[in-house]
Amino acid sequence: MLSPGAIAPVTPRAIGILIEDSSDPRGERSQVVHLVAANVPLPAARVATGFGTIVPNQDSVRIQLYEQAGPVPSAEVGHNRRVLDGEFTGLGRLPAGSVIRLTMKVAADGRLTVIAHEPRSGRELRLEALIEGVIDSAETERLTTLVGCSVVRG
């Protein structure tokens, strides 16, 4: 538990996954679904199970994580910046609509981890990256001291 006035690390921006719209017959519609909101205290975790394969006999899934690029989270791909990209391969010709479960974690030091899990085979893909804008514990302590000792003069 943080003491009153303590500085806690938070997610600097919303973080989400790029998804393809399976109802788009031309396969051109994509959007970012944010799984972790901006300003969530760290560490943070989110498990999402609503993602799946799109085409019959799909044997791989591309996992792309994005963070919001502007001041407000948006599902528009152009309003976000890619921070992590990986290919989940060897899935064994899955039928369309097969579930891929994602677990996203952001550690207090800004380490972003996503684990993609295919329940039928038990296969997993783990991707990691550091996101910018999260301060470490030493910097948090320094800022706490500065805030605690600051004097405002009018």
DRENMARTI-812207 format. One record per residue (C-alpha): y, x, z; chain; residue in one letter; residue number from 0. Coordinates in Angstrom, 2 decimals, m for minus. Example, Ala and Ser with C-alpha at 12.3 -4.5 7.8 and 13.67 -1.06 7.14 Angstrom:
2
@yy m4.50&xx 12.30&zz 7.80&unit A&code a&pos 0
@yy m1.06&xx 13.67&zz 7.14&unit A&code s&pos 1
END
This chain:
154
@yy 0.00&xx 0.00&zz 0.00&unit A&code m&pos 0
@yy 3.42&xx 1.33&zz m0.94&unit A&code l&pos 1
@yy 6.16&xx 1.52&zz 1.63&unit A&code s&pos 2
@yy 9.38&xx m0.42&zz 0.94&unit A&code p&pos 3
@yy 11.56&xx 1.48&zz m1.53&unit A&code g&pos 4
@yy 8.66&xx 3.61&zz m2.79&unit A&code a&pos 5
@yy 8.44&xx 4.33&zz m6.51&unit A&code i&pos 6
@yy 5.17&xx 3.31&zz m8.13&unit A&code a&pos 7
@yy 3.96&xx 4.32&zz m11.58&unit A&code p&pos 8
@yy 3.80&xx 1.44&zz m14.08&unit A&code v&pos 9
@yy 2.85&xx 1.01&zz m17.72&unit A&code t&pos 10
@yy 6.02&xx 1.86&zz m19.66&unit A&code p&pos 11
@yy 5.11&xx m0.44&zz m22.58&unit A&code r&pos 12
@yy 2.58&xx m3.17&zz m23.39&unit A&code a&pos 13
@yy m0.69&xx m1.81&zz m24.83&unit A&code i&pos 14
@yy m2.99&xx m3.73&zz m27.13&unit A&code g&pos 15
@yy m5.61&xx m3.67&zz m29.85&unit A&code i&pos 16
@yy m5.17&xx m4.25&zz m33.57&unit A&code l&pos 17
@yy m7.25&xx m7.17&zz m34.80&unit A&code i&pos 18
@yy m7.90&xx m8.53&zz m38.26&unit A&code e&pos 19
@yy m7.50&xx m12.28&zz m38.73&unit A&code d&pos 20
@yy m10.99&xx m13.49&zz m39.67&unit A&code s&pos 21
@yy m9.54&xx m16.77&zz m40.98&unit A&code s&pos 22
@yy m7.47&xx m14.92&zz m43.60&unit A&code d&pos 23
@yy m9.47&xx m15.18&zz m46.86&unit A&code p&pos 24
@yy m7.69&xx m12.15&zz m48.38&unit A&code r&pos 25
@yy m8.23&xx m9.99&zz m45.28&unit A&code g&pos 26
@yy m4.61&xx m8.88&zz m45.13&unit A&code e&pos 27
@yy m3.41&xx m10.45&zz m41.89&unit A&code r&pos 28
@yy m3.47&xx m8.20&zz m38.80&unit A&code s&pos 29
@yy m1.87&xx m8.47&zz m35.39&unit A&code q&pos 30
@yy m1.69&xx m6.61&zz m32.09&unit A&code v&pos 31
@yy m3.13&xx m8.41&zz m29.07&unit A&code v&pos 32
@yy m1.64&xx m6.85&zz m25.94&unit A&code h&pos 33
@yy m4.22&xx m6.49&zz m23.19&unit A&code l&pos 34
@yy m2.05&xx m4.67&zz m20.64&unit A&code v&pos 35
@yy 1.53&xx m5.83&zz m20.19&unit A&code a&pos 36
@yy 4.55&xx m3.57&zz m19.71&unit A&code a&pos 37
@yy 5.53&xx m2.73&zz m16.12&unit A&code n&pos 38
@yy 2.06&xx m3.38&zz m14.68&unit A&code v&pos 39
@yy 1.42&xx m1.15&zz m11.63&unit A&code p&pos 40
@yy m1.01&xx 1.70&zz m12.29&unit A&code l&pos 41
@yy m3.90&xx 2.10&zz m12.26&unit A&code p&pos 42
@yy m4.55&xx m0.97&zz m14.44&unit A&code a&pos 43
@yy m7.70&xx m2.30&zz m16.12&unit A&code a&pos 44
@yy m8.53&xx m5.17&zz m18.44&unit A&code r&pos 45
@yy m11.84&xx m6.32&zz m19.92&unit A&code v&pos 46
@yy m11.67&xx m8.36&zz m23.13&unit A&code a&pos 47
@yy m14.68&xx m10.04&zz m24.74&unit A&code t&pos 48
@yy m13.08&xx m12.15&zz m27.47&unit A&code g&pos 49
@yy m13.45&xx m9.55&zz m30.23&unit A&code f&pos 50
@yy m16.19&xx m9.40&zz m32.80&unit A&code g&pos 51
@yy m17.34&xx m8.34&zz m36.22&unit A&code t&pos 52
@yy m15.91&xx m10.08&zz m39.26&unit A&code i&pos 53
@yy m18.37&xx m9.60&zz m42.13&unit A&code v&pos 54
@yy m22.18&xx m9.93&zz m42.32&unit A&code p&pos 55
@yy m24.17&xx m6.68&zz m41.89&unit A&code n&pos 56
@yy m21.21&xx m4.84&zz m40.38&unit A&code q&pos 57
@yy m22.40&xx m1.47&zz m39.03&unit A&code d&pos 58
@yy m19.10&xx m0.06&zz m37.79&unit A&code s&pos 59
@yy m15.87&xx m1.21&zz m36.13&unit A&code v&pos 60
@yy m12.54&xx 0.59&zz m36.19&unit A&code r&pos 61
@yy m10.81&xx 0.55&zz m32.79&unit A&code i&pos 62
@yy m7.02&xx 1.00&zz m32.94&unit A&code q&pos 63
@yy m4.80&xx 0.76&zz m29.87&unit A&code l&pos 64
@yy m1.07&xx 0.21&zz m30.13&unit A&code y&pos 65
@yy 1.84&xx 0.19&zz m27.71&unit A&code e&pos 66
@yy 4.98&xx m1.86&zz m28.09&unit A&code q&pos 67
@yy 7.69&xx 0.05&zz m29.93&unit A&code a&pos 68
@yy 10.66&xx m2.19&zz m29.15&unit A&code g&pos 69
@yy 12.10&xx m3.67&zz m25.97&unit A&code p&pos 70
@yy 9.95&xx m6.82&zz m26.20&unit A&code v&pos 71
@yy 6.17&xx m7.00&zz m26.84&unit A&code p&pos 72
@yy 5.35&xx m8.40&zz m30.28&unit A&code s&pos 73
@yy 2.11&xx m9.18&zz m32.12&unit A&code a&pos 74
@yy 3.63&xx m7.88&zz m35.37&unit A&code e&pos 75
@yy 1.95&xx m4.58&zz m36.30&unit A&code v&pos 76
@yy 5.28&xx m3.11&zz m37.44&unit A&code g&pos 77
@yy 6.78&xx m3.73&zz m33.99&unit A&code h&pos 78
@yy 4.15&xx m1.48&zz m32.39&unit A&code n&pos 79
@yy 3.14&xx 2.19&zz m32.54&unit A&code r&pos 80
@yy m0.49&xx 3.38&zz m32.85&unit A&code r&pos 81
@yy m1.58&xx 5.56&zz m29.91&unit A&code v&pos 82
@yy m5.36&xx 5.72&zz m30.32&unit A&code l&pos 83
@yy m7.77&xx 5.34&zz m33.24&unit A&code d&pos 84
@yy m11.55&xx 5.64&zz m33.40&unit A&code g&pos 85
@yy m14.59&xx 4.46&zz m35.35&unit A&code e&pos 86
@yy m17.52&xx 2.77&zz m33.55&unit A&code f&pos 87
@yy m20.45&xx 3.52&zz m35.89&unit A&code t&pos 88
@yy m24.21&xx 3.04&zz m36.00&unit A&code g&pos 89
@yy m24.13&xx m0.59&zz m34.89&unit A&code l&pos 90
@yy m27.12&xx m1.57&zz m37.01&unit A&code g&pos 91
@yy m25.90&xx m4.19&zz m39.49&unit A&code r&pos 92
@yy m24.52&xx m6.78&zz m37.09&unit A&code l&pos 93
@yy m24.11&xx m10.40&zz m38.15&unit A&code p&pos 94
@yy m20.54&xx m11.69&zz m38.56&unit A&code a&pos 95
@yy m19.16&xx m12.84&zz m35.22&unit A&code g&pos 96
@yy m21.13&xx m10.32&zz m33.11&unit A&code s&pos 97
@yy m19.28&xx m9.60&zz m29.86&unit A&code v&pos 98
@yy m17.73&xx m6.22&zz m29.15&unit A&code i&pos 99
@yy m16.58&xx m6.03&zz m25.52&unit A&code r&pos 100
@yy m13.57&xx m3.81&zz m24.78&unit A&code l&pos 101
@yy m12.60&xx m2.34&zz m21.44&unit A&code t&pos 102
@yy m9.13&xx m0.81&zz m21.30&unit A&code m&pos 103
@yy m7.96&xx 1.29&zz m18.36&unit A&code k&pos 104
@yy m4.68&xx 3.06&zz m17.73&unit A&code v&pos 105
@yy m4.86&xx 5.61&zz m14.91&unit A&code a&pos 106
@yy m1.94&xx 6.46&zz m12.65&unit A&code a&pos 107
@yy m1.36&xx 9.66&zz m14.66&unit A&code d&pos 108
@yy m1.03&xx 7.73&zz m17.95&unit A&code g&pos 109
@yy m4.55&xx 8.42&zz m19.24&unit A&code r&pos 110
@yy m5.53&xx 5.52&zz m21.49&unit A&code l&pos 111
@yy m9.27&xx 4.91&zz m21.78&unit A&code t&pos 112
@yy m10.90&xx 2.27&zz m23.93&unit A&code v&pos 113
@yy m14.63&xx 1.64&zz m23.95&unit A&code i&pos 114
@yy m16.11&xx m0.47&zz m26.74&unit A&code a&pos 115
@yy m19.54&xx m1.91&zz m25.89&unit A&code h&pos 116
@yy m21.92&xx m3.68&zz m28.26&unit A&code e&pos 117
@yy m24.20&xx m5.77&zz m25.98&unit A&code p&pos 118
@yy m27.15&xx m6.20&zz m28.36&unit A&code r&pos 119
@yy m27.86&xx m2.46&zz m28.71&unit A&code s&pos 120
@yy m26.10&xx m1.29&zz m25.55&unit A&code g&pos 121
@yy m24.18&xx 1.30&zz m27.58&unit A&code r&pos 122
@yy m20.75&xx 2.39&zz m26.37&unit A&code e&pos 123
@yy m17.77&xx 4.26&zz m27.75&unit A&code l&pos 124
@yy m15.28&xx 5.86&zz m25.36&unit A&code r&pos 125
@yy m11.80&xx 6.87&zz m26.51&unit A&code l&pos 126
@yy m9.09&xx 8.53&zz m24.41&unit A&code e&pos 127
@yy m5.45&xx 9.50&zz m24.85&unit A&code a&pos 128
@yy m2.40&xx 10.16&zz m22.70&unit A&code l&pos 129
@yy 0.46&xx 7.70&zz m23.08&unit A&code i&pos 130
@yy 4.02&xx 8.90&zz m22.76&unit A&code e&pos 131
@yy 6.42&xx 7.60&zz m20.18&unit A&code g&pos 132
@yy 4.16&xx 7.61&zz m17.10&unit A&code v&pos 133
@yy 5.23&xx 10.04&zz m14.41&unit A&code i&pos 134
@yy 2.72&xx 11.94&zz m12.29&unit A&code d&pos 135
@yy 2.48&xx 11.86&zz m8.49&unit A&code s&pos 136
@yy 4.62&xx 15.00&zz m8.01&unit A&code a&pos 137
@yy 7.43&xx 13.50&zz m10.11&unit A&code e&pos 138
@yy 7.05&xx 10.18&zz m8.26&unit A&code t&pos 139
@yy 7.50&xx 12.00&zz m4.93&unit A&code e&pos 140
@yy 10.55&xx 13.88&zz m6.26&unit A&code r&pos 141
@yy 12.14&xx 10.63&zz m7.47&unit A&code l&pos 142
@yy 11.36&xx 8.88&zz m4.19&unit A&code t&pos 143
@yy 13.18&xx 11.68&zz m2.34&unit A&code t&pos 144
@yy 16.16&xx 11.49&zz m4.72&unit A&code l&pos 145
@yy 16.40&xx 7.72&zz m4.43&unit A&code v&pos 146
@yy 16.06&xx 7.90&zz m0.65&unit A&code g&pos 147
@yy 18.87&xx 10.47&zz m0.37&unit A&code c&pos 148
@yy 21.32&xx 9.14&zz m2.94&unit A&code s&pos 149
@yy 24.75&xx 7.98&zz m1.95&unit A&code v&pos 150
@yy 26.69&xx 5.44&zz m3.97&unit A&code v&pos 151
@yy 30.46&xx 5.72&zz m3.87&unit A&code r&pos 152
@yy 32.68&xx 3.04&zz m5.28&unit A&code g&pos 153
END
